């Protein structure tokens, strides 16, 4: 039985993931008008943003409840550290392993996704769960 005035908030993670994935595909298609390499590089730049952030969101929101607050905070810091490390490793791997690369497409798509990710978290509020 739920107490009145106490509501859990459901974070719209799947909607965020869908919007961000769609944006990556659209950006890659737009860059593909400049050439196949630019489209591929834009897709890779978007995935460098999307994969670590998806992992971060999964790790942070898999534990809920006030009783688990210390675990949640620990997961938050651990997940953020690993997200930053994954992003750095992915950039290093791309610049070392991908021989032909369209750097402006890669970096521009990554930067747009960072700004869009922040904007989505600002505009999409958690919905109350009853």
C-alpha positions as a Markdown table, in Angstrom:
| # | Residue | x | y | z |
|---|---|---|---|---|
| 1 | Unk | 0.0 | 0.0 | 0.0 |
| 2 | Unk | 1.5 | 3.4 | -1.0 |
| 3 | Unk | 1.4 | 6.4 | 1.2 |
| 4 | Unk | -0.3 | 9.5 | -0.1 |
| 5 | Unk | 2.1 | 12.1 | -1.2 |
| 6 | Unk | 5.0 | 9.6 | -1.8 |
| 7 | Unk | 5.6 | 8.8 | -5.4 |
| 8 | Unk | 8.4 | 7.0 | -7.1 |
| 9 | Unk | 9.8 | 8.6 | -10.3 |
| 10 | Unk | 10.4 | 6.6 | -13.4 |
| 11 | Unk | 13.3 | 7.9 | -15.5 |
| 12 | Unk | 12.5 | 7.6 | -19.2 |
| 13 | Unk | 15.7 | 5.8 | -20.1 |
| 14 | Unk | 14.4 | 3.9 | -23.1 |
| 15 | Unk | 12.9 | 7.0 | -24.6 |
| 16 | Unk | 16.3 | 8.8 | -24.1 |
| 17 | Unk | 18.1 | 5.9 | -25.8 |
| 18 | Unk | 15.7 | 5.9 | -28.7 |
| 19 | Unk | 16.0 | 9.6 | -29.2 |
| 20 | Unk | 19.7 | 9.6 | -29.0 |
| 21 | Unk | 20.0 | 6.6 | -31.3 |
| 22 | Unk | 17.8 | 8.2 | -33.8 |
| 23 | Unk | 19.8 | 11.4 | -33.7 |
| 24 | Unk | 23.1 | 9.4 | -34.3 |
| 25 | Unk | 21.5 | 7.8 | -37.3 |
| 26 | Unk | 20.2 | 11.1 | -38.7 |
| 27 | Unk | 23.6 | 12.8 | -38.2 |
| 28 | Unk | 25.4 | 9.9 | -39.9 |
| 29 | Unk | 23.0 | 10.1 | -42.9 |
| 30 | Unk | 23.5 | 13.8 | -43.1 |
| 31 | Unk | 27.2 | 13.4 | -43.1 |
| 32 | Unk | 26.9 | 10.7 | -45.6 |
| 33 | Unk | 26.0 | 13.3 | -48.2 |
| 34 | Unk | 29.6 | 14.5 | -47.9 |
| 35 | Unk | 30.8 | 11.0 | -48.6 |
| 36 | Unk | 30.7 | 7.4 | -47.3 |
| 37 | Unk | 33.7 | 8.0 | -45.0 |
| 38 | Unk | 32.1 | 11.1 | -43.4 |
| 39 | Unk | 28.9 | 9.2 | -42.7 |
| 40 | Unk | 30.8 | 6.2 | -41.2 |
| 41 | Unk | 32.9 | 8.5 | -39.1 |
| 42 | Unk | 29.8 | 10.4 | -37.9 |
| 43 | Unk | 28.2 | 7.1 | -36.9 |
| 44 | Unk | 31.4 | 6.1 | -35.0 |
| 45 | Unk | 31.5 | 9.5 | -33.3 |
| 46 | Unk | 27.9 | 9.0 | -32.2 |
| 47 | Unk | 28.5 | 5.5 | -30.9 |
| 48 | Unk | 31.5 | 6.8 | -28.9 |
| 49 | Unk | 29.0 | 8.9 | -27.1 |
| 50 | Unk | 26.1 | 6.5 | -27.0 |
| 51 | Unk | 27.7 | 3.3 | -25.7 |
| 52 | Unk | 29.4 | 4.7 | -22.6 |
| 53 | Unk | 26.3 | 6.7 | -21.7 |
| 54 | Unk | 24.0 | 3.8 | -22.1 |
| 55 | Unk | 26.2 | 1.7 | -19.8 |
| 56 | Unk | 26.3 | 4.6 | -17.3 |
| 57 | Unk | 22.5 | 4.9 | -17.2 |
| 58 | Unk | 22.1 | 1.2 | -16.8 |
| 59 | Unk | 24.6 | 1.1 | -13.9 |
| 60 | Unk | 23.2 | 4.1 | -12.1 |
| 61 | Unk | 19.5 | 3.3 | -12.4 |
| 62 | Unk | 19.6 | -0.5 | -11.7 |
| 63 | Unk | 19.4 | 0.1 | -8.0 |
| 64 | Unk | 16.5 | 2.0 | -6.4 |
| 65 | Unk | 15.3 | 2.8 | -3.0 |
| 66 | Unk | 16.3 | 4.8 | 0.0 |
| 67 | Unk | 17.8 | 1.8 | 1.8 |
| 68 | Unk | 20.3 | 1.4 | -1.1 |
| 69 | Unk | 21.4 | 5.0 | -1.1 |
| 70 | Unk | 25.0 | 4.3 | -0.2 |
| 71 | Unk | 25.2 | 1.7 | -3.0 |
| 72 | Unk | 23.5 | 4.1 | -5.4 |
| 73 | Unk | 26.1 | 6.8 | -4.7 |
| 74 | Unk | 28.9 | 4.3 | -5.0 |
| 75 | Unk | 27.5 | 3.1 | -8.3 |
| 76 | Unk | 27.2 | 6.7 | -9.6 |
| 77 | Unk | 30.8 | 7.5 | -9.0 |
| 78 | Unk | 32.1 | 4.2 | -10.3 |
| 79 | Unk | 29.9 | 4.4 | -13.4 |
| 80 | Unk | 31.0 | 7.9 | -14.2 |
| 81 | Unk | 34.6 | 7.0 | -13.9 |
| 82 | Unk | 34.2 | 4.0 | -16.1 |
| 83 | Unk | 32.1 | 6.1 | -18.6 |
| 84 | Unk | 34.9 | 8.6 | -18.9 |
| 85 | Unk | 37.5 | 5.8 | -19.3 |
| 86 | Unk | 35.5 | 4.1 | -21.9 |
| 87 | Unk | 35.1 | 7.3 | -23.9 |
| 88 | Unk | 38.8 | 7.9 | -23.8 |
| 89 | Unk | 39.6 | 4.3 | -24.8 |
| 90 | Unk | 37.1 | 4.4 | -27.7 |
| 91 | Unk | 38.6 | 7.7 | -29.0 |
| 92 | Unk | 42.1 | 6.2 | -28.7 |
| 93 | Unk | 41.1 | 3.1 | -30.5 |
| 94 | Unk | 39.4 | 5.0 | -33.3 |
| 95 | Unk | 42.4 | 7.3 | -33.9 |
| 96 | Unk | 44.8 | 4.4 | -33.7 |
| 97 | Unk | 42.9 | 1.7 | -35.5 |
| 98 | Unk | 40.8 | 3.5 | -38.1 |
| 99 | Unk | 43.1 | 4.4 | -40.9 |
| 100 | Unk | 40.9 | 6.6 | -43.1 |
| 101 | Unk | 38.8 | 8.8 | -40.9 |
| 102 | Unk | 36.9 | 12.0 | -41.4 |
| 103 | Unk | 37.8 | 13.8 | -38.2 |
| 104 | Unk | 35.4 | 16.7 | -38.5 |
| 105 | Unk | 32.4 | 14.4 | -38.9 |
| 106 | Unk | 33.6 | 12.2 | -35.9 |
| 107 | Unk | 34.2 | 15.1 | -33.5 |
| 108 | Unk | 31.2 | 17.2 | -34.6 |
| 109 | Unk | 28.8 | 14.3 | -34.2 |
| 110 | Unk | 30.3 | 13.6 | -30.7 |
| 111 | Unk | 30.0 | 17.2 | -29.7 |
| 112 | Unk | 26.4 | 17.5 | -30.9 |
| 113 | Unk | 25.5 | 14.4 | -29.0 |
| 114 | Unk | 27.0 | 15.7 | -25.8 |
| 115 | Unk | 25.0 | 18.9 | -26.1 |
| 116 | Unk | 21.8 | 17.1 | -27.1 |
| 117 | Unk | 22.3 | 14.6 | -24.2 |
| 118 | Unk | 22.4 | 17.5 | -21.7 |
| 119 | Unk | 19.4 | 19.1 | -23.3 |
| 120 | Unk | 17.4 | 15.9 | -23.2 |
| 121 | Unk | 18.1 | 15.5 | -19.5 |
| 122 | Unk | 17.0 | 19.1 | -18.9 |
| 123 | Unk | 13.7 | 18.8 | -20.9 |
| 124 | Unk | 12.7 | 15.2 | -20.2 |
| 125 | Unk | 11.6 | 15.1 | -16.6 |
| 126 | Unk | 11.0 | 11.8 | -14.8 |
| 127 | Unk | 7.3 | 10.8 | -14.7 |
| 128 | Unk | 5.7 | 10.0 | -11.4 |
| 129 | Unk | 4.8 | 6.3 | -10.9 |
| 130 | Unk | 1.8 | 5.4 | -8.9 |
